[in-house]
Amino acid sequence: MKFEALCQSGLGSSFMVQMNIQNILNEENVKKDITVEHSDVGSATPDQADYFFLDPTLETSAAGLPKDRVIVLNSLVDPEELKNKVNAVLDKEGIAHD
């Protein structure tokens, strides 16, 4: 499985979200191999990842991605929101976590 964090340029905030997702997966003791990467929203394609995490201002730019696989983060710096949304994806996929 692959998660992709997206931002406008693919450098700053997406990299921060990528690191935060990786930390959550470690804290939640996820045993399944989940790759987490980051990219710019303009080059993201539906086959690039299973789930895409992005800021609400980028929803229009991500219109070509499947809506059921786009996870909108209202705040890129709220650790609880990100944890809840990552855990919701894990639950949806039946992936064990703490």
C-alpha positions as CSV (number, residue, x, y, z in Angstrom):
1,M,0.0,0.0,0.0
2,K,1.2,3.5,-0.7
3,F,0.3,6.9,0.8
4,E,1.2,10.1,-1.0
5,A,1.3,13.5,0.7
6,L,0.7,16.3,-1.8
7,C,1.4,20.1,-1.8
8,Q,1.7,22.8,-4.4
9,S,5.4,22.4,-5.1
10,G,6.1,18.9,-3.6
11,L,8.8,20.2,-1.3
12,G,7.8,21.7,2.1
13,S,4.4,20.8,3.6
14,S,4.1,17.5,1.7
15,F,7.4,16.4,3.1
16,M,6.3,17.4,6.6
17,V,3.0,15.5,6.3
18,Q,5.0,12.5,4.9
19,M,7.2,12.4,8.0
20,N,4.2,12.8,10.3
21,I,2.4,9.9,8.6
22,Q,5.4,7.7,9.0
23,N,5.6,8.6,12.7
24,I,1.9,7.7,13.1
25,L,2.4,4.4,11.4
26,N,5.3,3.6,13.7
27,E,3.4,4.8,16.8
28,E,0.4,2.7,15.8
29,N,2.6,-0.4,15.4
30,V,1.4,-1.0,11.8
31,K,3.1,-4.2,10.6
32,K,1.8,-4.0,7.0
33,D,4.3,-2.5,4.6
34,I,3.0,1.0,3.7
35,T,5.2,3.3,1.6
36,V,4.8,7.0,2.3
37,E,6.1,9.5,-0.2
38,H,5.5,13.2,-1.1
39,S,4.9,15.0,-4.4
40,D,3.5,18.1,-6.0
41,V,-0.2,17.9,-6.7
42,G,0.2,18.8,-10.4
43,S,2.0,15.7,-11.2
44,A,-0.1,13.3,-9.1
45,T,-1.8,10.5,-11.0
46,P,-4.5,8.0,-9.8
47,D,-2.0,5.1,-10.1
48,Q,0.7,6.8,-8.1
49,A,-0.7,5.9,-4.7
50,D,-3.6,4.2,-2.9
51,Y,-4.4,7.3,-0.8
52,F,-3.5,11.0,-1.2
53,F,-3.3,13.5,1.7
54,L,-3.6,17.2,0.9
55,D,-4.6,20.6,2.0
56,P,-8.2,21.7,1.2
57,T,-6.9,24.5,-1.0
58,L,-5.6,21.9,-3.4
59,E,-8.8,19.9,-3.9
60,T,-9.5,21.6,-7.2
61,S,-6.0,20.8,-8.4
62,A,-6.5,17.1,-7.4
63,A,-9.8,16.8,-9.4
64,G,-8.2,14.0,-11.5
65,L,-7.7,11.8,-8.4
66,P,-10.4,9.4,-7.2
67,K,-12.4,11.3,-4.5
68,D,-12.7,8.3,-2.3
69,R,-8.9,8.1,-2.1
70,V,-8.2,11.8,-1.4
71,I,-7.9,12.6,2.3
72,V,-8.3,16.3,2.9
73,L,-6.5,17.7,6.0
74,N,-8.1,20.8,7.3
75,S,-4.9,21.6,9.2
76,L,-1.5,20.3,8.1
77,V,-0.1,20.9,11.6
78,D,-2.8,19.2,13.7
79,P,-1.4,15.9,14.8
80,E,-4.7,14.6,16.1
81,E,-6.5,15.2,12.8
82,L,-3.8,13.5,10.8
83,K,-3.7,10.5,13.2
84,N,-7.5,10.2,13.1
85,K,-7.6,10.3,9.3
86,V,-4.7,7.8,8.9
87,N,-6.4,5.5,11.4
88,A,-9.7,5.8,9.5
89,V,-7.8,4.6,6.3
90,L,-6.2,1.8,8.2
91,D,-9.6,0.7,9.6
92,K,-11.2,1.0,6.1
93,E,-8.5,-1.3,4.7
94,G,-8.6,-3.7,7.6
95,I,-5.0,-3.0,8.6
96,A,-4.3,-3.7,12.3
97,H,-3.0,-0.9,14.5
98,D,-2.9,0.1,18.1
